Amino acid sequence: MDRRSFIRKGLYAGVGFPLAAYSRVPLAKNKAPTSSVSNIYQGVAVAAAHEMEERYLASATVKIDALIAGGPFQARWDSLHQHQDPEWFRDAKFGIYTHWGPVTVGSSYSPGDAEWYGNQMYKPDHPAYKYHQQRFGDQHKVGYKDIIPLFTGEKFDAEAWADIFTRAGAKFAGPVASHHDNFALWNSDLTRWNSVALGLHRDIVGELARAYRRHGLRYVTTFHHGYAWRYYEPAFAFDAGDPQYSDLYTEPHNPGAPPRKHYLDKWLAEVYEVLVKYKPDLIYFDFEFREVIPPEYQQKLFATTYNWAAHDQREIGVTQKDRSIHEYTGILDFERGREDRITPYPWLDDTALGPWFYVASEPIKTATQVIGILADIVAKNGCMMLDIGPKVDGTLPQLGVDVLLEIGEWLRRNGEAIYGTRPWTIYGEGPTKNVAGASFSEEKDKPFTDQDIRFTTKGKALYAILLGWPGKDALVTSLPEGKPLWFGRIRHVQILGTDNPLQWTQDRQGLHVELPQSRPGNHAYVFKIT
């Protein structure tokens, strides 16, 4: 069936644009998929699909329960506390991920910061509401489900993404496997709302896993679908009120109602399916642990993941955003924020070049901004996972690619001061300090100055990362004469990327370094002190 027929008729009953709305949206011509993968729900009617979903969910739940019962980790915090996070994560420091999916169809040109398009398009007071009506149709008839076929990805090339991210200096990478919209970007047996059955008809998670691993990257999958229970609550007054779509929109319920067991079982089963099929090295969870998922299922999630890894003889890390959970297990994550101190544990900052999903009109960070944030994170024992939002057609925005490649060029010169390093006794010096460790603190950041320095260590070297170019000479006040260092006295100072040693002196003020006349590179400059 060609794409025009697919959208007119729907892959199964009730999916696809009504003819009145169809003419409003120009359709992209899609390339033939690069793989011949198929999905069990293709061509299956709604009632039969629901029965299949329930059968596969029941089977997955039995397997999860058996895995927990027979594994070394029980679904209790005291048991989960024994898990060791993988050492590779502490060494990797920099990763890249992608927010891409049917949301991109709406977010790309909708006004009003529509990164939650599947939620905002149902709110009459949000600009996305009117935009959706004008571009796609009335939400009672043309809901979020009906724009999924426009997620075409006709130029999606997993190898091209892998090549760019590797050149950008990433050591781990992966996709958002399922966002709040509850759409699975993998070949799922648990939901008919997946990227093989609908949209571009490609196993995005699978293709990226193979491509990234061929390039030597660790593989991460991120999960946000736990929030779908809240995300779609405004939609129930529109097309989501029809129970035949409850496997996408969740079962209709009153705003604020607690999630039902069936929803929680399916949430967990979908994570387990990705673990088994694609074997990620790191899995990430958004804020649903605080908002939707109760402690019982939080503990089942960790137990399932750790026991799967133990059975498969693999290492795995799990990131999430709740400090109270981190007291027991997992890697603590901050969304667009970071710690304000050196911590004894590795942690994650997930941030983005610009908006999470592609929004054509929004500005993005510069390479200098990203590198400054990365240096600040690494100096405090953290890692960065940087998002770029691909376009609907599957290409990466050129402005974003240019920034990523600038970061990669800097890391090729200075990565010795980033990868595999550990914090010094202090994280840095200078006037600029970020807001006390919290998510979204990045929004209050001030630009770094030429007096700001961040420190890292490796072996018998101390690295001082200058976040600006101070001019003819630099002063490192944290290294006064007589200050003991673990490797002994300072004997040599050089700027990474150059071969010539620098002239320097030490006194009570600190380490004075005479700088070369021309800057060796851009963005930030690293002294290697030995």
C-alpha positions, 0 to 999 in steps of 0.5 A, a space after each residue: 500500500 502506498 503512503 497516500 492510500 495508507 493515510 486515506 484508509 488507515 493501517 487499521 480501522 479508525 486510524 488516518 485522516 478524515 478526507 475533509 482534513 486530508 487536503 490540508 496537509 501536504 504529504 512527503 514522498 517516502 523512500 523505501 525503508 532500508 530494511 524489510 522489517 515488519 510488525 505483527 499489527 500491520 493489517 490487523 483490525 482494532 479489536 484483534 489488535 487489542 486482544 494481541 496486546 493483552 496476550 503479549 502483555 500477560 506473557 511479558 508480565 509472567 516473565 518479569 515476575 519470574 525474572 525478579 523471583 529468581 534473580 539476585 535483586 529483589 524489588 526492595 530498596 535494600 536489595 537494589 542498593 547492592 547494584 554497582 553502576 557501570 564504570 564506563 559511564 563515569 569515564 564516558 563523560 559525553 553522550 548525545 541523544 535525540 527527541 524524534 517522533 510524531 511530536 515533531 510533526 506538530 512541534 516543528 512549526 507550531 507557535 507557542 513552544 509546542 514540544 508537548 504537542 500531543 498535550 498542548 494541541 488539546 488545550 484551547 488556551 495554547 497556540 497549538 490548539 488553533 494551529 492544529 485545527 488550521 493545519 490538520 483539522 478539528 481535534 474531535 475528528 483529527 487527533 494526535 493519532 491521526 498525525 502519526 502517519 505524517 511521521 515519515 522519516 523518509 531521509 532517516 539514516 542511522 549510519 549518518 547520525 552515528 557518524 556525526 555523533 562520533 565525530 562530535 566526540 560522543 562516547 554514548 548515544 541513543 534515541 528517545 524510545 518512547 516519549 510522553 505520547 506513548 508511541 514506541 520507536 521500536 518493533 513492539 509486540 506490546 503496542 500497535 502504536 509503533 514505528 514499524 506498524 505506523 509512520 516511517 515503518 522502520 525499527 528506529 531503536 534497532 537501526 540506531 543500536 546497530 549503527 551506534 555500536 558499529 561506531 564503538 558507542 555505548 547505547 542508551 535508550 530513554 523512556 518518558 512514556 510513564 507520564 502518558 497517563 497525565 499527558 493525554 488527560 486534556 485529550 479525553 474531551 476530544 478523540 481520546 474519549 473513544 475507548 478503541 484508542 485507549 492503548 495510545 491515549 491511556 484509559 479515559 480517567 479523571 484528571 489527577 486519578 492514580 494510574 491503573 495496574 494495567 497501565 503500570 504493567 504495560 509501562 514496565 513490560 515495554 521497558 523490558 521488551 526494549 531490554 531484551 530486544 536491543 540490550 542497551 547499556 544505559 536506560 534513562 527515565 524522565 520525571 514520571 517516578 515523581 509524578 505517576 509511577 508509584 514506589 512498588 513499580 519503581 522498585 520492580 523496574 530496577 529489579 527487572 533491569 538489574 536482574 536482566 543484566 545479571 542474567 545476560 552477564 551485562 553491565 547496565 546503568 539506570 538514570 532518574 531524577 528523584 534524589 530520594 530514589 538515588 539514596 538507594 540506587 541508580 544514577 541521579 539525573 538533572 534536566 538542564 541543570 547540574 550539581 554545584 559541588 563535587 560529588 562522590 558519585 557520578 551523575 548526569 545532566 541531560 540538556 539540549 542544543 535548543 528545544 528538545 524536539 525540533 522547532 524551526 524558529 528556536 535558537 540553539 546554544 553555541 559550541 562555546 556554551 556547551 563546552 563550558 557547561 561540559 567542563 563544569 559538569 566533568 569537574 564535579 564528577 558528572 556526565 553530559 547527555 546532549 539532545 538534538 532534535 531531528 526534523 520530520 524527514 529524519 535529517 539533523 538540522 544543519 545548524 545543530 550539526 555544525 555546533 556538534 562538529 565544533 564540539 568534536 573538534 575541541 574534544 579531539 584537541 582537549 579530550 584528554 582533560 575530559 574523558 576518563 578523568 576524575 575531579 580534583 580537590 576543588 572543581 574550579 575557581 572564578 566568579 561564575 557559579 551555577 545555581 545550587 544543584 537542581 533541574 532547570 538551573 541552567 536557565 539562570 546560568 551566567 556566561 563564563 568569563 576569562 577568570 573561570 577555570 575548571 579542574 580535572 585529573 588523570 594519572 599524574 596530571 592536573 588539567 586546568 580548563 580556562 573557560 575564556 582567553 585571559 590575554 597575555 598571561 593567566 593566573 591560577 589562584 588555586 596553585 600558590 607556591 608550596 601547595 602540595 599536589 599528589 604527583 609532587 612539585 609542578 615541573 611542566 605546563 603546556 596547552 593541550 594541542 601544542 607541543 611547546 611548554 609554557 613559561 610559568 612561575 609560582 608565588 603566593 598569588 598562584 601559578 602564573 602562566 605566560 600565554 602564546 601570542 595566538 590562541 591555540 584553538 577556540 572555546 576553552 583552553 586547557 593547561 596540562 600541569 605535571 
